[in-house]
Amino acid sequence: MANSAQAAKRARQNDKLRARNAAMRSVLRTAIKAVRKAILAGDKTQAKTTFSASMGIIDRIADKNIIHKNKAARHKSRLSAAIKAMPQ
């Protein structure tokens, strides 16, 4: 429990920020899952279009420091490699 007005406000701000970050992480996971689903379906064109849409989401979340930039790069690299490894 906050003992001062400043601490109470800070607690409220932290709750809002935590909720926003959780929502953004959920968007990230959903975007990654959509690409993986397209890869598993074997549809290379759909996987490419989904990947290009999710790249912006991944970068935007990394720019907001919700995830580390290296983690974003790792996700993009692995998804890209999986798409390239798909048969035509």
mmCIF file of the C-alpha atoms, coordinates in Angstrom:
data_MODEL
# 
_entry.id   MODEL 
# 
loop_
_atom_site.group_PDB 
_atom_site.id 
_atom_site.type_symbol 
_atom_site.label_atom_id 
_atom_site.label_alt_id 
_atom_site.label_comp_id 
_atom_site.label_asym_id 
_atom_site.label_entity_id 
_atom_site.label_seq_id 
_atom_site.pdbx_PDB_ins_code 
_atom_site.Cartn_x 
_atom_site.Cartn_y 
_atom_site.Cartn_z 
_atom_site.occupancy 
_atom_site.B_iso_or_equiv 
_atom_site.pdbx_formal_charge 
_atom_site.auth_seq_id 
_atom_site.auth_comp_id 
_atom_site.auth_asym_id 
_atom_site.auth_atom_id 
_atom_site.pdbx_PDB_model_num 
ATOM 1  C CA . MET A 1 1  ? 0.000  0.000   0.000   1.00 0.00 ? 1  MET A CA 1 
ATOM 2  C CA . ALA A 1 2  ? 1.306  3.427   -0.937  1.00 0.00 ? 2  ALA A CA 1 
ATOM 3  C CA . ASN A 1 3  ? 2.115  5.766   1.932   1.00 0.00 ? 3  ASN A CA 1 
ATOM 4  C CA . SER A 1 4  ? 2.156  9.000   -0.051  1.00 0.00 ? 4  SER A CA 1 
ATOM 5  C CA . ALA A 1 5  ? 0.294  10.586  -2.930  1.00 0.00 ? 5  ALA A CA 1 
ATOM 6  C CA . GLN A 1 6  ? 3.393  10.286  -5.082  1.00 0.00 ? 6  GLN A CA 1 
ATOM 7  C CA . ALA A 1 7  ? 3.691  6.564   -4.392  1.00 0.00 ? 7  ALA A CA 1 
ATOM 8  C CA . ALA A 1 8  ? -0.024 6.044   -5.031  1.00 0.00 ? 8  ALA A CA 1 
ATOM 9  C CA . LYS A 1 9  ? 0.230  7.793   -8.395  1.00 0.00 ? 9  LYS A CA 1 
ATOM 10 C CA . ARG A 1 10 ? 3.310  5.787   -9.293  1.00 0.00 ? 10 ARG A CA 1 
ATOM 11 C CA . ALA A 1 11 ? 1.455  2.562   -8.433  1.00 0.00 ? 11 ALA A CA 1 
ATOM 12 C CA . ARG A 1 12 ? -1.430 3.585   -10.710 1.00 0.00 ? 12 ARG A CA 1 
ATOM 13 C CA . GLN A 1 13 ? 0.978  4.402   -13.535 1.00 0.00 ? 13 GLN A CA 1 
ATOM 14 C CA . ASN A 1 14 ? 2.756  1.082   -13.118 1.00 0.00 ? 14 ASN A CA 1 
ATOM 15 C CA . ASP A 1 15 ? -0.547 -0.793  -13.323 1.00 0.00 ? 15 ASP A CA 1 
ATOM 16 C CA . LYS A 1 16 ? -1.451 0.961   -16.579 1.00 0.00 ? 16 LYS A CA 1 
ATOM 17 C CA . LEU A 1 17 ? 1.980  0.362   -18.059 1.00 0.00 ? 17 LEU A CA 1 
ATOM 18 C CA . ARG A 1 18 ? 2.003  -3.305  -17.044 1.00 0.00 ? 18 ARG A CA 1 
ATOM 19 C CA . ALA A 1 19 ? -1.397 -3.826  -18.669 1.00 0.00 ? 19 ALA A CA 1 
ATOM 20 C CA . ARG A 1 20 ? -0.279 -2.081  -21.871 1.00 0.00 ? 20 ARG A CA 1 
ATOM 21 C CA . ASN A 1 21 ? 2.944  -4.105  -22.019 1.00 0.00 ? 21 ASN A CA 1 
ATOM 22 C CA . ALA A 1 22 ? 1.039  -7.350  -21.469 1.00 0.00 ? 22 ALA A CA 1 
ATOM 23 C CA . ALA A 1 23 ? -1.335 -6.477  -24.303 1.00 0.00 ? 23 ALA A CA 1 
ATOM 24 C CA . MET A 1 24 ? 1.545  -5.661  -26.624 1.00 0.00 ? 24 MET A CA 1 
ATOM 25 C CA . ARG A 1 25 ? 3.330  -8.919  -25.766 1.00 0.00 ? 25 ARG A CA 1 
ATOM 26 C CA . SER A 1 26 ? 0.106  -10.743 -26.577 1.00 0.00 ? 26 SER A CA 1 
ATOM 27 C CA . VAL A 1 27 ? -0.048 -9.024  -29.979 1.00 0.00 ? 27 VAL A CA 1 
ATOM 28 C CA . LEU A 1 28 ? 3.553  -10.076 -30.578 1.00 0.00 ? 28 LEU A CA 1 
ATOM 29 C CA . ARG A 1 29 ? 2.892  -13.705 -29.720 1.00 0.00 ? 29 ARG A CA 1 
ATOM 30 C CA . THR A 1 30 ? -0.216 -13.751 -31.916 1.00 0.00 ? 30 THR A CA 1 
ATOM 31 C CA . ALA A 1 31 ? 1.730  -12.355 -34.880 1.00 0.00 ? 31 ALA A CA 1 
ATOM 32 C CA . ILE A 1 32 ? 4.456  -14.969 -34.473 1.00 0.00 ? 32 ILE A CA 1 
ATOM 33 C CA . LYS A 1 33 ? 1.907  -17.762 -34.153 1.00 0.00 ? 33 LYS A CA 1 
ATOM 34 C CA . ALA A 1 34 ? 0.168  -16.608 -37.346 1.00 0.00 ? 34 ALA A CA 1 
ATOM 35 C CA . VAL A 1 35 ? 3.408  -16.916 -39.297 1.00 0.00 ? 35 VAL A CA 1 
ATOM 36 C CA . ARG A 1 36 ? 4.172  -20.327 -37.798 1.00 0.00 ? 36 ARG A CA 1 
ATOM 37 C CA . LYS A 1 37 ? 0.649  -21.502 -38.643 1.00 0.00 ? 37 LYS A CA 1 
ATOM 38 C CA . ALA A 1 38 ? 1.103  -20.434 -42.275 1.00 0.00 ? 38 ALA A CA 1 
ATOM 39 C CA . ILE A 1 39 ? 4.460  -22.227 -42.393 1.00 0.00 ? 39 ILE A CA 1 
ATOM 40 C CA . LEU A 1 40 ? 2.942  -25.429 -41.014 1.00 0.00 ? 40 LEU A CA 1 
ATOM 41 C CA . ALA A 1 41 ? 0.110  -25.189 -43.526 1.00 0.00 ? 41 ALA A CA 1 
ATOM 42 C CA . GLY A 1 42 ? 2.709  -25.279 -46.282 1.00 0.00 ? 42 GLY A CA 1 
ATOM 43 C CA . ASP A 1 43 ? 1.482  -22.129 -48.021 1.00 0.00 ? 43 ASP A CA 1 
ATOM 44 C CA . LYS A 1 44 ? 4.642  -20.185 -48.830 1.00 0.00 ? 44 LYS A CA 1 
ATOM 45 C CA . THR A 1 45 ? 2.910  -17.118 -50.289 1.00 0.00 ? 45 THR A CA 1 
ATOM 46 C CA . GLN A 1 46 ? 0.627  -16.810 -47.283 1.00 0.00 ? 46 GLN A CA 1 
ATOM 47 C CA . ALA A 1 47 ? 3.596  -17.273 -44.970 1.00 0.00 ? 47 ALA A CA 1 
ATOM 48 C CA . LYS A 1 48 ? 5.498  -14.493 -46.746 1.00 0.00 ? 48 LYS A CA 1 
ATOM 49 C CA . THR A 1 49 ? 2.605  -12.034 -46.562 1.00 0.00 ? 49 THR A CA 1 
ATOM 50 C CA . THR A 1 50 ? 1.941  -12.849 -42.916 1.00 0.00 ? 50 THR A CA 1 
ATOM 51 C CA . PHE A 1 51 ? 5.641  -12.530 -42.142 1.00 0.00 ? 51 PHE A CA 1 
ATOM 52 C CA . SER A 1 52 ? 5.911  -9.123  -43.783 1.00 0.00 ? 52 SER A CA 1 
ATOM 53 C CA . ALA A 1 53 ? 2.919  -7.901  -41.768 1.00 0.00 ? 53 ALA A CA 1 
ATOM 54 C CA . SER A 1 54 ? 4.290  -9.290  -38.517 1.00 0.00 ? 54 SER A CA 1 
ATOM 55 C CA . MET A 1 55 ? 7.761  -7.811  -39.052 1.00 0.00 ? 55 MET A CA 1 
ATOM 56 C CA . GLY A 1 56 ? 6.346  -4.340  -38.454 1.00 0.00 ? 56 GLY A CA 1 
ATOM 57 C CA . ILE A 1 57 ? 4.651  -5.494  -35.279 1.00 0.00 ? 57 ILE A CA 1 
ATOM 58 C CA . ILE A 1 58 ? 7.841  -7.110  -33.990 1.00 0.00 ? 58 ILE A CA 1 
ATOM 59 C CA . ASP A 1 59 ? 9.902  -4.007  -34.739 1.00 0.00 ? 59 ASP A CA 1 
ATOM 60 C CA . ARG A 1 60 ? 7.354  -1.667  -33.181 1.00 0.00 ? 60 ARG A CA 1 
ATOM 61 C CA . ILE A 1 61 ? 7.281  -3.665  -29.952 1.00 0.00 ? 61 ILE A CA 1 
ATOM 62 C CA . ALA A 1 62 ? 11.081 -3.763  -29.835 1.00 0.00 ? 62 ALA A CA 1 
ATOM 63 C CA . ASP A 1 63 ? 11.253 0.000   -30.398 1.00 0.00 ? 63 ASP A CA 1 
ATOM 64 C CA . LYS A 1 64 ? 9.034  0.493   -27.353 1.00 0.00 ? 64 LYS A CA 1 
ATOM 65 C CA . ASN A 1 65 ? 11.440 -1.641  -25.278 1.00 0.00 ? 65 ASN A CA 1 
ATOM 66 C CA . ILE A 1 66 ? 8.773  -4.204  -24.462 1.00 0.00 ? 66 ILE A CA 1 
ATOM 67 C CA . ILE A 1 67 ? 11.151 -6.846  -25.780 1.00 0.00 ? 67 ILE A CA 1 
ATOM 68 C CA . HIS A 1 68 ? 14.872 -6.504  -26.425 1.00 0.00 ? 68 HIS A CA 1 
ATOM 69 C CA . LYS A 1 69 ? 15.973 -5.642  -29.955 1.00 0.00 ? 69 LYS A CA 1 
ATOM 70 C CA . ASN A 1 70 ? 18.080 -8.801  -30.136 1.00 0.00 ? 70 ASN A CA 1 
ATOM 71 C CA . LYS A 1 71 ? 15.044 -10.912 -29.261 1.00 0.00 ? 71 LYS A CA 1 
ATOM 72 C CA . ALA A 1 72 ? 13.089 -9.228  -32.045 1.00 0.00 ? 72 ALA A CA 1 
ATOM 73 C CA . ALA A 1 73 ? 15.939 -9.877  -34.481 1.00 0.00 ? 73 ALA A CA 1 
ATOM 74 C CA . ARG A 1 74 ? 16.111 -13.511 -33.389 1.00 0.00 ? 74 ARG A CA 1 
ATOM 75 C CA . HIS A 1 75 ? 12.375 -14.022 -33.984 1.00 0.00 ? 75 HIS A CA 1 
ATOM 76 C CA . LYS A 1 76 ? 12.542 -12.395 -37.413 1.00 0.00 ? 76 LYS A CA 1 
ATOM 77 C CA . SER A 1 77 ? 15.621 -14.380 -38.398 1.00 0.00 ? 77 SER A CA 1 
ATOM 78 C CA . ARG A 1 78 ? 14.190 -17.727 -37.386 1.00 0.00 ? 78 ARG A CA 1 
ATOM 79 C CA . LEU A 1 79 ? 10.838 -17.084 -39.057 1.00 0.00 ? 79 LEU A CA 1 
ATOM 80 C CA . SER A 1 80 ? 12.581 -15.929 -42.221 1.00 0.00 ? 80 SER A CA 1 
ATOM 81 C CA . ALA A 1 81 ? 14.795 -19.012 -42.262 1.00 0.00 ? 81 ALA A CA 1 
ATOM 82 C CA . ALA A 1 82 ? 11.776 -21.259 -41.787 1.00 0.00 ? 82 ALA A CA 1 
ATOM 83 C CA . ILE A 1 83 ? 10.016 -19.607 -44.728 1.00 0.00 ? 83 ILE A CA 1 
ATOM 84 C CA . LYS A 1 84 ? 13.105 -19.904 -46.935 1.00 0.00 ? 84 LYS A CA 1 
ATOM 85 C CA . ALA A 1 85 ? 13.410 -23.587 -46.048 1.00 0.00 ? 85 ALA A CA 1 
ATOM 86 C CA . MET A 1 86 ? 9.875  -24.283 -47.255 1.00 0.00 ? 86 MET A CA 1 
ATOM 87 C CA . PRO A 1 87 ? 9.512  -26.146 -50.537 1.00 0.00 ? 87 PRO A CA 1 
ATOM 88 C CA . GLN A 1 88 ? 8.161  -24.164 -53.450 1.00 0.00 ? 88 GLN A CA 1 
# 
